[in-house]
Amino acid sequence: MKNYIVFLFQIIVWSGYTVVEWLSDHDRMLFKVLMFLVFCYLASYIGKAILKSNRSTILITCTSLISYAFLQLLLKEFLPY
């Protein structure tokens, strides 16, 4: 159950990243990469705080990131701007 809770929290973090990236459309790529790293740290910190296991945290963080990226690609394909 904790894995599912962490997954949901991390999906919320990645959604927040999308909103922040959308709001900072004029920023340079370096700052977008730094912002991505900050959100990665936030997602992994949330996972580590709840799960207390490095292996589970890395696995759930990668899973949530891959599923969110897949969802973003699907939405951009079927719902263009």
C-alpha positions in Angstrom: 0.0 0.0 0.0 2.9 2.4 0.7 4.2 1.8 -2.8 0.9 3.0 -4.2 0.8 6.0 -2.0 4.4 7.0 -3.0 3.5 6.4 -6.7 0.5 8.8 -6.4 2.5 11.5 -4.6 5.2 11.3 -7.3 2.6 11.6 -10.1 1.5 14.7 -8.3 5.1 16.0 -8.3 5.5 15.3 -12.0 2.3 17.1 -12.7 3.6 20.0 -10.8 6.8 19.9 -12.9 4.7 20.1 -16.0 2.8 23.1 -14.8 6.1 24.9 -13.7 7.7 24.0 -17.1 4.7 25.4 -18.9 4.9 28.6 -16.9 8.6 29.0 -17.6 8.3 28.6 -21.3 10.8 31.4 -22.0 13.6 30.0 -19.8 16.8 28.5 -21.2 17.4 24.8 -21.4 19.9 24.8 -18.6 17.4 26.1 -16.1 14.8 23.6 -17.3 17.3 20.8 -16.7 18.1 22.2 -13.2 14.4 22.4 -12.4 13.9 18.8 -13.6 16.7 17.7 -11.2 15.1 19.6 -8.3 11.8 17.8 -9.0 13.6 14.5 -9.3 15.1 15.1 -5.9 11.7 16.1 -4.5 10.1 12.9 -5.8 12.9 10.7 -4.5 12.8 12.5 -1.1 9.1 11.8 -0.8 9.6 8.2 -1.7 12.5 7.8 0.8 10.6 9.5 3.6 7.6 7.1 3.2 9.2 3.8 2.1 12.5 4.0 4.1 14.2 1.8 1.4 16.6 2.9 -1.3 15.8 0.1 -3.7 12.0 0.6 -3.5 12.4 4.4 -3.7 14.5 4.1 -6.9 12.1 1.5 -8.4 8.9 3.5 -7.7 10.5 6.8 -8.8 11.6 5.4 -12.1 8.2 3.7 -12.6 6.3 6.9 -11.9 8.6 8.9 -14.2 8.2 6.5 -17.1 4.5 6.2 -16.7 4.1 9.9 -16.5 6.3 10.4 -19.6 4.2 7.8 -21.4 1.0 9.5 -20.4 2.4 12.9 -21.6 3.3 11.4 -25.0 -0.1 9.9 -25.4 -1.9 13.1 -24.5 0.3 15.1 -26.9 -0.4 12.6 -29.7 -4.2 12.5 -29.3 -4.9 16.0 -27.9 -2.6 18.4 -29.8 -2.7 22.1 -28.7 
